[in-house]
Amino acid sequence: MNLLQRFKYTLEADLHQVLDKKEQKNPIAMLNQYIREAEKQTEQTGKLLERQGQLKEKLEIEFKENAELLAKRETQLKLASASGEQDLIDFATDEVAAYSSRNNTLQASIEASTREYFELERKFETMKHKIKDMKVRQLQLMGKENVTRAHHQMDGMLAKNNQTNFEDLESYIDKLAYQIDKDHEVTTFEARLAELEKNATTPESPLLIENK
């Protein structure tokens, strides 16, 4: 089985069946690998197609050169026949037969090569379309995966246990605010008491004058 046939069977496999393999935990990662392999095989097939085109061109060159030699030998055969020299006639006849046979073989080979080239080219284009379709499928699955992850995170945030966490957090903030207010109140009282102590120790203090 050649490379093109193997790749054809690979592309025709059910993509969903591939993604549903039990041992595969991440279908996106598997699809990425699948696309990379398909691109690599498509590139290799493209090189084979290019090679087939080159071989077809070489056959056409051989055919052209052989046709020119055949025409030359046919002309020489006519001259040999006119000269009556049997050895030249026999040689030219054999040459015309050889070139004619080769000409027919080359023509058949070119026709077959042309059909094969166009068939390979058609399949090559189909392979490229398959890869494009897989990339579209890749984007669809990535979008679906992203939405699923987003929903999962949102659902977790909005779940009942998380609501309890919000309630605990709110209670903690209330306690913290109360403690800050209380500390501020204590600090204010201390400042007022310190101010009284300060005034009591100064000569102008009403408390000192009263004690006198």
N, C-alpha and C positions, 0 to 999 in steps of 0.2 A: 504494500500500500504506500503510495507516494505522499509527499508532504501536503499537496493540495487536497487529496482525498481525506487524509487524517483531519485536516483542519475543517473540511466540509462537514464531517461527522460531528466534530466538536461544536461547530456553530449551530448545528441542527439539534443539539441536545436541549432538553427542556431546562431553561434557566431557573425556573422556580424549584425544580427538583434538585438542582445543584445547590441552591441557596438553603434548602431545607435539610441538608445533611446534618445528622445528629452531632457529629464531631465538630461542626463549625459553629462557633459561638458568636462570631461577628460577621453577619452577611455582607455588610458594607466592605469590610476588609477583603472578604473573599471575592466580591464583585470587582474590586479594584485590581486584585491579582489576576482575575480572569480576563479583564480588559487588557492589562499589560501583556499577558501571554498572547492574546488575540492580535494585538498590535504588532508584536514581535513576529508572529507567524505571517501576518499580512505583509510586513516588510520583506520577509524572506520570499514570499510568493511573488511580490513585485519584482524582486531581482530575477526570479525564474522567468517571469513574463518578459522582462527586458532581454534576458539571454535568448529566449525563444525568438524574439524579434530580430536579434542580431544574426541568429542562425538562418532565419528566413531570408534576410538580406544577402547572406553569403551564398545561399542556394540560387538566388536570383542573379547574382554576379556570375556564378558558375554556368548558369543556363545561358546567359548572354554571351559569354566567351565561347561556350560550346557551339552555340548557334552560328556564331561568326566563323568558327573553324569548319562547321558542317557546310556552310555556304561556299567556303573556299574549296573544300574537297569536292563538292558537287561540280563546281566550275572546272576543277582539274580533271575530274572524271570525263567531262564532256570533251576536254582537249585531248585526253589520252585516247578516248574512243575515236576521235577524229584522226589521230595520228596512226592508229592501227597497231600500236605497240602493246602486245598482250600483257606483258609483265607490268607495265604502268597501269593498264586498264584494271588488272587484278588488284594491284595495290590500292588504287584510288577507290575501287569498289568496296574493298574491305574497310577502308577508312570511312567512307560514307556510311556504311552499315554500323560501324562502331559509334560514330558520332550521332547517328540517328537514334540508335538504341539508348545512348546516354542522354540524348535530348528528351526522349520520351520519359525516361526515369526521373530526370530533373524536373520536368514539367509536372509529373504526378506528385513528386515530393513537395514542390512549391504549393500546389493546390491543397495537399493534405496539411502542410505546415500553416498555410493561411487559415484554413478552417480551425485548426488547433489553436492558433494564436488568438483568433476572435473568440473562441470558446473560453480560453483562459482569461482573456481580457474581460469578458462578461462576468465570469465567476469572481474575478478580482474586484470588479466594481461592486458585486453583491457582497463580498466580504467587507468592503469598506462601509457599505450601508449598514451591515450588521453591527459593526463597531459603533457607528454613529447612534444606532438604536440603543445599543447597550449603554452608551454614555448618557443618553436621555433617561434611560431606566435608572442609571446610577444617580442622576440628579434627583429623580423622583423619590428614590429610596432614601437619599440623604436628607431631603426635605421632610419626608415622613418620620425619619429617625429623629430629626431635630425637633419637630413638633411633639413627638412622643416624649422626648426628654423634657421639653419645656412644660408640658402638661403634668408630667410626673413631679417636677419640682414645685409647680404651682399647687398641685393637689396636696403635696406634702406640707407646703407652707400653710395651706388653708384647712388642713385636717384638724380634728378635734384636739388631738394631743398638742398640736402647735398652738391652738387657741389657749389651752391651759398655760402653755409657756408664756404667751402674751399676758395672761392674767397675772402670772407670777412676776413677770417683769414689771407690770404696772404697779403691783403691790410693793415691789422693791423700790420703785421710784418714789412712791408715796411715802414710804418709810424714810427714804433718804431725804426727801424734801422736808419732812417733819423734823428730822434730826438737824438739818441745816438751819431751819427756823428756830429750833430750840437753842442751838449753839449761838445763833445770832442774838437771841434774847438774853442768854447768859452773858454774852460778851457785852451787851448794852448795859446790863445791870452792873457788871464789874467796872465798866467805864464810869458810870455815875458815882459808884462808891469811891472810886479812885479820885474823882473830882472833888468829892466831899472831903476826903482826907487831905487833899492838897489845899483846899480852902481853909481847913481847920488849922493848918500849920503856919499860915501866913499871918503877919502882925495885924493886918486889916481885917482878919477874920472875925466876924460877929461872935463866934463862939469864944474866942480868946478874950475879947472885950467884956463879954458877959461874965467870964470866969473871974476877971479882975474885980 
